[in-house]
Amino acid sequence: MAENGGKVVINIGRLASSIEETMSQDLLMSPKCCIFRVPNILYRQNKEAFTPDAFSIGPLHHGHHNLKATEQIKFKYLQCLIARSKTGLIELISSLKDLEIEARDYYAEPIRFTPEEFVKMLVIDVASLLSYSARTLMKSLEKKTTQFFPCLTPSILLTCLEMMLSSITEEEKGEGWELVPSATSLAEAGIKFARGTSQSILDIKFIDGVLIIPQLQVQETTETVFRNLISFEQCYANCEARVTSYAILIDNLINTTKDVEILCENEIIDNWLNPEDAVQFFNKLYYHSFVRTFYYGSLCNKVNIYCRHRWPRWRTVLVRNYLNTPWAMLSTLAAIVLLVLTFFTNSE
């Protein structure tokens, strides 16, 4: 582009070539793509939740100045892995080199690493993950699973994890639905709360006036886990927004500290935060997230229908106001007897 006598001159041929070159590139993400950078609309809500404090795995945060010190620890993990295994460093590099192109396809954005840099990063990060998993995660997982299911083999564990994530059935989805009131309002309507025994926190049920919810531990790291899972659901193609739906449901149950107290008393929430912080945590967890299908729609409808029935609400008021202590029960009983005697006296 140049100026000629006050007019702007554009090289149309060069501009067209530039646009055609861009269009000729593969603009679609790989079908294998499953690793994304957090969208800015979610990232700006809580940057700390998406920023690693100690270690990073993969290229997106690789080389950040606050992580340089821990990079040396990764080399220690690599050293330990090689010492414990029969595979040498050359064999490990060779194996990962064959996976370099495939590994790049898992990222939603181009990786600005040379093949040598990328393979080096893979070697170090894979060694760190394997060493850490061997020491902690797998040991703990095997101990817990074999304690109850001695026939399980490691090859079956992935299937078990998939089944846990698929714990929400098609019946729990709802076409037309409305959100549930707060825990306080539900309690006043006669609904009881119970701690669920399912291993998946997503497995929420409503049976005979009882809302059954597995326990969730709320601590400082909980927000980081939830925000990253919600971000993944928002980015991954055709991903079912189960965690986002869970966050929406719990947010509607919790509006005040009294709601938190009710859920804590029923062991549904194990709260390690200040009650006010717990309220704010749930109220801001899923801002700017899109949910195509809400997975607790059917459950919400069942709860709301139950709330509209008068007897559960009257029963709750009766128990709370007139039968909550022995003296209150005696007073209520005496009033009923007096009322009956008065009725029969007037009848005579």
PLY file of the C-alpha trace (Angstrom):
ply
format ascii 1.0
element vertex 348
property float x
property float y
property float z
element edge 347
property int vertex1
property int vertex2
end_header
0.00 0.00 0.00
1.30 3.47 -0.89
0.04 7.02 -1.15
-0.14 8.67 -4.59
-1.25 12.29 -4.67
-3.34 11.90 -1.51
-4.84 8.62 -2.72
-4.20 5.23 -1.16
-2.82 2.68 -3.61
-3.37 -1.00 -2.83
-1.63 -3.83 -4.64
-4.75 -5.86 -5.39
-2.87 -8.80 -6.87
-0.60 -9.17 -3.83
-3.57 -8.85 -1.44
-5.54 -11.48 -3.35
-2.56 -13.84 -3.29
-2.23 -13.39 0.46
-5.91 -14.18 1.05
-5.80 -17.19 -1.29
-2.73 -18.51 0.52
-4.56 -18.29 3.84
-7.65 -19.99 2.41
-5.54 -22.78 0.96
-4.38 -23.73 4.43
-6.30 -26.28 6.47
-8.44 -24.00 8.64
-10.31 -26.85 10.30
-9.10 -28.36 13.55
-7.90 -31.93 13.54
-10.56 -34.51 14.52
-8.13 -35.56 17.27
-8.02 -32.05 18.71
-8.72 -32.12 22.46
-6.24 -29.67 24.03
-7.23 -26.01 23.95
-6.07 -22.68 25.23
-8.71 -21.29 27.59
-10.96 -18.76 25.79
-10.30 -15.23 26.97
-13.94 -14.72 28.04
-13.43 -17.49 30.62
-9.77 -16.79 31.37
-10.31 -13.20 32.49
-12.78 -14.28 35.20
-10.01 -15.89 37.24
-6.59 -15.98 35.61
-5.00 -17.78 38.55
-7.32 -20.77 38.07
-5.86 -21.42 34.62
-2.20 -20.62 35.35
0.09 -23.38 36.68
1.86 -22.52 39.93
4.55 -25.17 39.93
4.57 -27.54 36.95
3.26 -27.32 33.41
2.69 -30.18 31.01
2.78 -29.46 27.29
3.77 -26.45 25.21
1.10 -23.89 26.16
2.85 -22.76 29.35
6.28 -24.13 28.54
9.16 -21.78 29.29
7.28 -19.36 31.56
9.68 -17.66 33.93
7.83 -18.73 37.08
8.17 -22.40 36.07
11.87 -22.51 35.21
12.94 -23.67 38.65
10.71 -26.74 38.55
11.97 -27.75 35.10
15.06 -29.15 36.85
12.81 -31.42 38.91
11.42 -32.87 35.67
14.93 -33.92 34.68
15.22 -35.72 38.03
12.00 -37.60 37.21
13.44 -38.53 33.80
16.62 -39.77 35.42
14.67 -41.92 37.89
12.46 -43.34 35.13
15.42 -44.41 33.01
17.15 -45.92 36.05
14.09 -48.04 36.92
13.25 -49.21 33.40
15.03 -51.30 30.82
14.43 -48.64 28.18
17.27 -46.21 27.62
17.04 -42.55 26.73
17.72 -43.23 23.04
14.84 -45.71 22.82
12.51 -43.30 24.63
13.35 -40.44 22.28
12.94 -42.70 19.25
9.50 -43.88 20.40
8.22 -40.36 21.01
9.72 -39.07 17.78
7.39 -41.40 15.88
4.44 -39.82 17.73
5.46 -36.20 17.19
3.08 -35.42 14.30
0.18 -37.21 15.98
0.83 -35.37 19.25
0.66 -32.01 17.48
-2.79 -32.91 16.13
-4.17 -32.97 19.66
-3.65 -29.21 20.04
-6.17 -26.68 18.78
-3.51 -24.15 17.84
-0.23 -24.49 15.92
2.72 -25.40 18.12
5.66 -23.08 17.43
8.28 -25.66 18.35
10.75 -27.28 16.01
10.44 -31.10 15.82
13.52 -31.44 18.02
12.19 -28.98 20.63
8.78 -30.62 20.67
10.14 -34.15 21.09
12.46 -32.97 23.87
9.50 -31.47 25.69
7.51 -34.70 25.21
10.33 -36.82 26.62
10.69 -34.68 29.74
6.96 -34.23 30.37
6.05 -37.87 29.71
8.79 -38.99 32.10
7.47 -36.61 34.75
3.90 -37.87 34.38
4.91 -41.53 34.43
7.15 -41.14 37.47
4.55 -39.16 39.38
1.77 -41.56 38.46
3.83 -44.57 39.44
4.47 -43.09 42.87
1.05 -41.72 43.73
-1.94 -41.96 41.43
-1.77 -45.54 40.21
-0.70 -46.85 43.60
-3.68 -45.20 45.25
-6.08 -46.22 42.46
-4.98 -49.86 42.49
-5.25 -50.02 46.27
-8.82 -48.68 46.26
-10.07 -50.75 43.32
-8.47 -54.09 44.17
-9.78 -53.77 47.70
-13.32 -54.26 46.38
-12.73 -55.67 42.88
-9.69 -58.00 42.99
-10.47 -59.27 39.48
-9.90 -55.84 37.90
-6.87 -55.45 35.69
-5.26 -52.12 34.72
-6.66 -52.45 31.20
-10.20 -52.28 32.59
-9.66 -49.10 34.64
-10.14 -46.77 31.67
-13.50 -48.37 30.95
-14.51 -47.77 34.56
-13.59 -44.10 34.27
-15.66 -43.77 31.09
-18.63 -45.34 32.86
-18.30 -42.85 35.73
-18.34 -39.94 33.32
-21.39 -41.44 31.61
-23.34 -41.79 34.86
-25.99 -39.32 33.72
-28.59 -41.10 31.63
-30.59 -39.79 28.74
-33.67 -39.64 30.98
-32.07 -36.92 33.07
-32.00 -34.53 30.15
-34.97 -32.26 29.83
-36.47 -30.45 26.88
-38.68 -28.06 28.84
-37.52 -27.36 32.36
-37.11 -24.70 35.02
-34.36 -24.35 37.59
-34.90 -25.38 41.19
-35.18 -22.92 44.11
-32.52 -22.56 46.79
-31.81 -25.25 49.39
-33.61 -23.14 52.01
-36.74 -22.86 49.86
-36.67 -26.58 49.10
-36.36 -27.43 52.78
-39.34 -25.18 53.55
-41.28 -26.99 50.82
-40.70 -30.29 52.59
-37.83 -31.64 50.50
-35.10 -33.46 52.39
-31.42 -33.72 51.48
-29.25 -36.81 51.69
-25.64 -37.57 50.91
-25.29 -39.83 47.90
-22.96 -42.82 47.84
-22.06 -42.67 44.15
-18.41 -42.22 43.22
-19.41 -39.56 40.69
-20.49 -36.16 42.02
-22.62 -35.82 38.88
-24.90 -38.69 39.91
-27.72 -36.65 41.51
-31.14 -38.23 42.10
-34.55 -37.21 43.46
-36.48 -40.06 45.09
-39.63 -39.79 47.23
-39.04 -36.20 48.25
-35.34 -36.67 48.96
-32.67 -34.92 46.89
-29.66 -37.25 46.90
-26.36 -35.55 46.08
-22.86 -37.09 46.43
-20.54 -35.13 48.70
-18.36 -32.41 47.20
-15.29 -31.14 49.03
-14.93 -27.40 48.56
-11.45 -26.02 49.15
-9.03 -23.59 47.52
-8.15 -25.90 44.62
-11.76 -26.86 43.82
-12.37 -23.75 41.72
-9.32 -24.47 39.56
-10.54 -28.00 38.80
-14.10 -26.90 37.97
-13.09 -23.94 35.81
-10.73 -26.05 33.72
-13.32 -28.80 33.25
-15.97 -26.25 32.27
-13.52 -24.59 29.88
-12.79 -27.97 28.27
-16.51 -28.65 27.81
-16.93 -25.26 26.14
-14.08 -25.91 23.68
-14.33 -29.60 22.83
-16.56 -30.31 19.84
-19.90 -31.96 20.69
-18.91 -32.30 24.34
-21.81 -32.84 26.72
-21.81 -30.04 29.29
-22.21 -32.25 32.33
-19.87 -30.39 34.68
-21.32 -27.05 33.58
-24.83 -28.38 34.25
-23.70 -29.52 37.69
-22.32 -26.05 38.44
-25.61 -24.44 37.36
-27.66 -26.78 39.56
-25.51 -26.26 42.67
-25.48 -22.50 42.06
-29.27 -22.46 42.16
-29.27 -24.44 45.39
-26.86 -21.97 47.01
-27.83 -18.31 47.25
-27.01 -17.53 50.88
-24.84 -18.85 53.70
-27.95 -20.54 55.11
-28.11 -22.67 51.97
-24.47 -23.64 52.51
-25.25 -24.57 56.13
-28.14 -26.81 55.06
-25.99 -28.69 52.56
-23.12 -28.97 55.06
-25.44 -30.30 57.78
-26.57 -33.02 55.38
-22.94 -33.81 54.41
-23.50 -32.86 50.79
-20.79 -30.21 50.95
-17.58 -30.56 52.92
-16.75 -26.87 53.07
-13.22 -25.75 53.90
-13.88 -22.15 52.91
-15.55 -19.26 54.65
-19.34 -19.66 54.11
-19.51 -16.33 52.25
-16.64 -17.41 50.00
-18.41 -20.70 49.28
-21.52 -18.80 48.17
-19.48 -16.57 45.85
-17.56 -19.57 44.52
-20.67 -21.29 43.19
-22.40 -18.10 42.06
-19.55 -17.15 39.69
-18.37 -20.56 38.55
-20.00 -20.85 35.12
-20.32 -17.22 33.95
-20.27 -16.84 30.13
-20.63 -20.60 29.63
-23.07 -21.99 27.07
-25.17 -25.08 27.75
-27.06 -26.53 24.81
-28.70 -29.31 26.84
-29.09 -29.07 30.61
-28.54 -32.55 32.02
-30.59 -32.09 35.15
-33.69 -30.78 33.40
-35.83 -33.82 34.18
-34.64 -33.86 37.78
-35.46 -30.16 38.20
-38.95 -30.73 36.85
-39.56 -33.53 39.36
-38.36 -31.33 42.22
-40.52 -28.40 41.16
-43.64 -30.57 40.78
-43.07 -31.93 44.29
-42.68 -28.39 45.65
-46.11 -27.42 44.31
-47.84 -30.04 46.43
-49.22 -28.48 49.63
-48.97 -31.42 52.02
-45.14 -31.63 52.16
-44.95 -27.90 52.89
-47.66 -28.10 55.60
-45.99 -31.13 57.14
-42.67 -29.27 57.31
-44.29 -26.24 58.95
-46.10 -28.49 61.43
-42.91 -30.32 62.45
-40.82 -27.14 62.62
-43.28 -25.00 64.57
-45.25 -27.47 66.67
-43.37 -30.76 66.95
-39.72 -29.74 67.11
-39.38 -30.23 70.92
-41.11 -32.48 73.50
-42.76 -29.46 75.14
-44.04 -28.23 71.79
-45.45 -31.69 71.06
-47.23 -31.79 74.43
-48.66 -28.30 73.90
-49.88 -29.25 70.43
-51.39 -32.50 71.72
-53.13 -30.65 74.56
-54.53 -28.11 72.09
-55.86 -30.90 69.88
-57.48 -32.69 72.85
-59.02 -29.42 74.02
-60.33 -28.75 70.52
-61.89 -32.23 70.32
-63.50 -31.91 73.76
-64.88 -28.50 72.83
-66.34 -29.95 69.64
-68.10 -32.79 71.45
-69.33 -30.47 74.21
-70.88 -28.13 71.66
-72.41 -31.08 69.84
-74.23 -32.19 72.97
0 1
1 2
2 3
3 4
4 5
5 6
6 7
7 8
8 9
9 10
10 11
11 12
12 13
13 14
14 15
15 16
16 17
17 18
18 19
19 20
20 21
21 22
22 23
23 24
24 25
25 26
26 27
27 28
28 29
29 30
30 31
31 32
32 33
33 34
34 35
35 36
36 37
37 38
38 39
39 40
40 41
41 42
42 43
43 44
44 45
45 46
46 47
47 48
48 49
49 50
50 51
51 52
52 53
53 54
54 55
55 56
56 57
57 58
58 59
59 60
60 61
61 62
62 63
63 64
64 65
65 66
66 67
67 68
68 69
69 70
70 71
71 72
72 73
73 74
74 75
75 76
76 77
77 78
78 79
79 80
80 81
81 82
82 83
83 84
84 85
85 86
86 87
87 88
88 89
89 90
90 91
91 92
92 93
93 94
94 95
95 96
96 97
97 98
98 99
99 100
100 101
101 102
102 103
103 104
104 105
105 106
106 107
107 108
108 109
109 110
110 111
111 112
112 113
113 114
114 115
115 116
116 117
117 118
118 119
119 120
120 121
121 122
122 123
123 124
124 125
125 126
126 127
127 128
128 129
129 130
130 131
131 132
132 133
133 134
134 135
135 136
136 137
137 138
138 139
139 140
140 141
141 142
142 143
143 144
144 145
145 146
146 147
147 148
148 149
149 150
150 151
151 152
152 153
153 154
154 155
155 156
156 157
157 158
158 159
159 160
160 161
161 162
162 163
163 164
164 165
165 166
166 167
167 168
168 169
169 170
170 171
171 172
172 173
173 174
174 175
175 176
176 177
177 178
178 179
179 180
180 181
181 182
182 183
183 184
184 185
185 186
186 187
187 188
188 189
189 190
190 191
191 192
192 193
193 194
194 195
195 196
196 197
197 198
198 199
199 200
200 201
201 202
202 203
203 204
204 205
205 206
206 207
207 208
208 209
209 210
210 211
211 212
212 213
213 214
214 215
215 216
216 217
217 218
218 219
219 220
220 221
221 222
222 223
223 224
224 225
225 226
226 227
227 228
228 229
229 230
230 231
231 232
232 233
233 234
234 235
235 236
236 237
237 238
238 239
239 240
240 241
241 242
242 243
243 244
244 245
245 246
246 247
247 248
248 249
249 250
250 251
251 252
252 253
253 254
254 255
255 256
256 257
257 258
258 259
259 260
260 261
261 262
262 263
263 264
264 265
265 266
266 267
267 268
268 269
269 270
270 271
271 272
272 273
273 274
274 275
275 276
276 277
277 278
278 279
279 280
280 281
281 282
282 283
283 284
284 285
285 286
286 287
287 288
288 289
289 290
290 291
291 292
292 293
293 294
294 295
295 296
296 297
297 298
298 299
299 300
300 301
301 302
302 303
303 304
304 305
305 306
306 307
307 308
308 309
309 310
310 311
311 312
312 313
313 314
314 315
315 316
316 317
317 318
318 319
319 320
320 321
321 322
322 323
323 324
324 325
325 326
326 327
327 328
328 329
329 330
330 331
331 332
332 333
333 334
334 335
335 336
336 337
337 338
338 339
339 340
340 341
341 342
342 343
343 344
344 345
345 346
346 347
